């Protein structure tokens, strides 16, 4: 963000970060044992992305402390080493003790009483143009570049009066908390789905006795079948990229890059014209798509009435005895076996013949549909939370820029603190 391009209100001041915020240093004569024989220590992997506060730390005996960065409760820890800085690793310390230590790869900074707000600085440093500008001034050898405290301190920051700083920070933190809430839903639902899949595919719906098979324990009434018995397997193709008339139309050309983004593939990185589409092998709605070259085991299902894929994908068009959704979940569960079955070359390849001979366990179709229905409810919840997360992040980026450049003032916003 080029500060000179913006006109700020007369009651805002423009100055360096170090002119309004303080970098934390260890006080002289500090009694390190005042909180006991251990001290909270923040490793780099404990400093989060996309969260405001950090409370998770590693207790470290004082005798083993060695090197580290002194930080105080309420400090903003900014990761200074590449790629952590560029990725946005930073968080405000939220612990029960007055002070702690952290990796030497952070810069601790805090607001100045009566003048500046730490949370306002937290959000200012999340502005992508601000971070990009600072990243361009990192020093050191390739792969080990660091942001210096001097460069951070010299960064100009537009600073409204303290009450307005706090209001801006409150609005942005409300949106951030809503994002965090959706991400927690995604995490807990993903964990629930994983546990439910294991239970359903080893015990079925009736908690029946298991039998041991070459693919592991499965419900006693289920049968082992090969993928080729579930339907027709179609390997995709790619129209000549030299013919521009084939590309840029309304038809999706699905590739592995479009898989693993929810159950249904609704859009693709590449599209075809009607002429290009007619050159390809097509597959109907609800066909199961499996990446078999590169990232073997990536999955999706066809959302359109008719679609096509490139040659890196094998599609299963299920026959009447099999639920396509059940096949999707069965393959999701056995992804490690798909990966292990791929030829170990520079680019892993699971050829069509080997893919067709992969085994899964399956019950009668009625039970397949019931199992897929339960898992589908969780997938729908994941999709909804994912969409809300994307929308909130887009809103956050827009709001961050508008508020930090005074294009929108806080008194112009009617804002709810609800996460819904």
N, C-alpha and C positions, 0 to 999 in steps of 0.2 A: 504494500500500500504506500504510494508516494504521497507523503503528508502534504507536500507543497501544492498538490493538485486540488486540495479541498479548502473550502472556506468554513472555518469553525466559528461558533458563537463567541461573542466578546467576553463572556464569562468563563470560557474554556482557556486553559493555558497550554502551551506547547513547549515541551522541554525534554531533556534526556531522562531515561528511566532512573538513572542514579541520582537525579536531582530531586526525585519525589519518593523513591523507594529505597529501602536499606538492604544491603547484602549482609547476611548473618555471619558472624564470626564467633569463635569460642571465647567467652569472657575470661579474663585473667583470674587465676585463683579459683576456678570452678572446682567444686568437690564432685568428682565423677562418681563417687560411691553414694551420693545422697539418696538415690533411688534403689540402692541394693548393689549386689555384686554382678548383676547383668544389666545390659543396656539394650534398648531396641535398636536394631540395625536394619536398614532398608537396602536390599540388593536391587540391582537394576531391573531384574525380572519382576520385582514386586511393585515397581512404579507403573501404574496402569496407563492404558490408552483409552480415551473417551470417558473417563470418570473424574470427578472433581477431587474427591478426597482419597487418601490412602491410610488404612489402619493396619494392614497386614505387614508384619515385620518378622525378622528372625532374632530371637533373644540371643545375645552374645555375651559370654563372660568378659568382664573388664580385662582380665589378664590375657585374653586372646584378641583384644580389639585391634591392635596394630594400627594400620592407616585407615582413614575414613574422613568424611566431611561432617562437621558438627552442624546439626539442624535443630530448630526449636519447634515446638508445637504451634501450628498455625502458619509455618513457613510454606511458601511455594517452592517445591523442588523441581527445577528445570533440567532435564537430561541434556548434557552438553556434547555428547559424542555421537558421531554418525553410526548407524542410521537412526538412532533413538530420537535425536533432536528433530530430524526431518519428519519422522513419523508422528511427532506430537506427544512424546512421552513427558508427562509432567503431572503433578498432583500436589494438593495441599495436605500437609501432615495433620493427622487427626488421631492423637494418642492421649493416654491418660497421664503420662509423665511430661515434665517441662521440656526435656530435650532428648535427643537421640543422635545416632550417627547413621550415615548413609554411604553408599559407594562414592568414591572420589570423582565419579563421572556426573555429578549433579552440581548445580549452582543454586543455593538457597537464598531466597529473597522474600521480603515482606513489605506490606504497606506501612507508611509512616503515620503515626497517630495524629488524627485531626487533619490529615492532608490527603492520604491516598489509601485505596482499598486493595487488599491482596487479591480478592476474587476478581476485581475489575482487571487487574494485570493478567491473571490466569486466562481470562477470555481474550484480552487483547493479543496475547501471544499465540492464541489459536487461529487468529486471522491468517489465512493461507498466504497472503501476499507479505505480511509481516514476517512470517516464519521463513518464507522463501528468500526474502531479502537477507535475513540473518544467516541462513544456511549458506548463502553466497559469500559470506565473510568468515566462514570457518577456516581454521588454520591447521596445518599438519600434513602428514603423508596420506596418500590415497588410502581410503578404508579405515584410517584412524584420525580423521579430522575432528577438531573440537571447536566449540564456540567458547570464546574467552569471556570472562566476566566483564572486561573492559568494553568489548563490542556490544554485549547486552546492555551494559550501563549507558553507553552512548546512543542507543537507539531512541529516536524521538517518539514520544507518546503524547497524543492529545488527551488532556486531562480535564474533564468537567469538574464542577464543584463536588465535594465529597458526597453530599446527599444524592446527587444525580449518578455518581459512580456506583453507589450502593444500589440504586434503583435499576440501573442498567445490568449490574451483576445479578440482581434478583431475578429479573426477567429472563436473562440467558440461562441462569441456573435452573429455573423452572422448566424450560425446554430441555435442558440437559438431563434433568432428573426423569423427565418423561421418556427420553431416549433410553436411559439406563433401565427404566422399568420394563420397556419392551424387550431390551436385550436380556433381562433376567427371565422374562417369559420364554424367550427363545431357548435360553440355556436349560431351564428346568423342564420345558416340554421336550427338548432333545434328549435329555437324560431319561425322562419318563418313557419316551418312545423306544429308546434303546433297551430299557429293562423289559417293557411290554413285548417287544419283538422276540427277545430271548425266551420269555415265558411261553408265548404263543407257539413258537416254532419248536419248542422242546416238549411242551405239555399239551398243546392243542387247546380247545375251548373247554374240554371236560376234565382237565387235569388227569389225563389217562396215563397209565404206566408207559415208561419209555422203552425203546429198544435201541441197542447200540448198532450203528451202521458205519460205513467207511467215511461218512461226512459228519459223524458225531451222533449224539443221542437225539432221537426224534420220537414223536408220539407213536405208540404201538400200532395204531390202525393206518398210519400214513404209509405211502409207497415212495420208493426212490424212483425218480424218472430223469431222463436226460432232457436237456433243453429242446432238442430237436423233436421230442415227443409232444411238447406243449403247443407247437404251432409251426409256422413257416418262418425260417430265418432268411432275411434279405440283407445283403451287404450293399451299402450306398455307393454312389459314384459322384464325380464332379465334372460338370461341363467344362469344355476348354476355356481356360482363363484368358486365352488370346482373343476370344470373340467377345467384344464388349456388349454385343446385342443380347447376350445370355444373362447379364447381371444388372442389378439395380431395380428390380421390379417388386411385385407384391407377394412373391412366394418365398418362404423361408428355406434356406439351404442350411440344415442343422449340422453343426460340427461339435466335437467334444467340448469346445469352449462354451457351448450353450447348455451343457448338461450340468447336473448337480446344483441347479439354481431353483429348487422347488421341484415338485413332481412333474408338472406339465411344462413343456417348452412352448412358450407363447410368442417368443421373438428370437431372431437369430442375428449373429453378427453380419452374415452375408445373405443377400436376397437374390432371387432369380426373376427374370421376366417369364412370361408365359412360354416363349420359345425355349428358354433355358430349362424351364421346369419340365417341358415335354421330352427333353433329352435324358431325364433321370429316371431311376427306379423309384416308384412312389410307394408310400405306406399309409394305411388309413389311421383315423383317429383311434387313440388308445393303444397303438402299437408301442411296445416297450423298446426303448433305445439304450444301447450299451456301447460305451467307448471301448474299442478293442485294439487301438494303436495309440501309444503314448501313455496317457493317464487311463490305464485299463481299469474298467469297473465303474466309470462315471455313468450315471443313469438319468433317464428322463422318460416322459411319455408324450406322444403326439397329441397336441391340443386341437389342431385343425382337422377338418374333414379328410384332408389328404395332404401329405407333406413328403419331404425328401431329405436325405442326409448325404454327407460325403462318405468316402470310402473308409474312413476311420471308425465308422459306426456299423454295428450289426443290429438290425431291428427284428423283433419277434412279433409276428402277427398271430396271436393266440387262436387256437381252434376252439370249438364249442365246449370242450371239457375243462377249459381253464380260464380263470378270471385274470385279465391282464394286470389288474392291480395286485393280485396275490403274487404273480410272477415278479412284478416290480419289487415288492417287499422281500421276496425270497432271494432275489439277486442282490438286493441291498445288504441283506444279512450275510451273504456268502461272498462279498466283495474280496476279502482276503484270499479266497480260493481262486477267484478269477485272476487276481494279480499274480499269484504263485504259478498259475498255469501258463502265463505269458512267456514267450521266448525271451531269454535274458540276453538281449542285444542292446545296441546303443539306444534304440527306440523300442521299448517293450511292445511285442505284438502277440495278440491272441487270435490265431487264424480261425476262419469260420468253422473248419472241421473240429478243431479242439474246443471251440466255444460251444458247438452243438452237443458235444459229449459231456459237458459239465453237468453234474447231477444236483438236483434239488429234491426235497421231500415235499409231498403234497397230499392233502386229504381230498374228499369228495368236493365237488364245486360249491355246494351250499356252504360248507364250512370255510372254504377259501374266501368266499364273498363276505362272510361274517368277520373273519380275521382282517381282511383288507378294509372293511368298514370301520372297525375300531381304530386301526392305524391311520386311516384316512382322516378321521376326526382330528387327530393330533397333527397331521400334516396340514390340514386347513388352518389350525390354530397357528402353526409355524408360519404359514404363508401370510396370514393376516398381520401377525406381529412383524414380519419382515417388511411388509408394505408400509405399515405405520412407521417403522424405524426409518425407512428411506424418506418418507414424507417429512418426518420430524427433522431429519438431518438436513434436508433441503431448506426447510423453514429456518432452521438454526443458522445456516450459512448466510442466508439472506438477511436475517435479523441482526446477526453479528456485524455485518458490513454496514447496514443502515444505522445502527446505534453507535458504532465506533467512529463513524464519519459525520455524525450529527445530521444525516439526511432525514432521520426520524428521531424525534425527541421523546423521552419517556412519558411526558404528559400528553402525548398524542395517542398513546396505546391504551386500549382497554384490554386487560389481560387476565385470564383465569389461571389459577394455580392448579387446576385439575389436570391429571395425566390422561384423561380419557379423550 
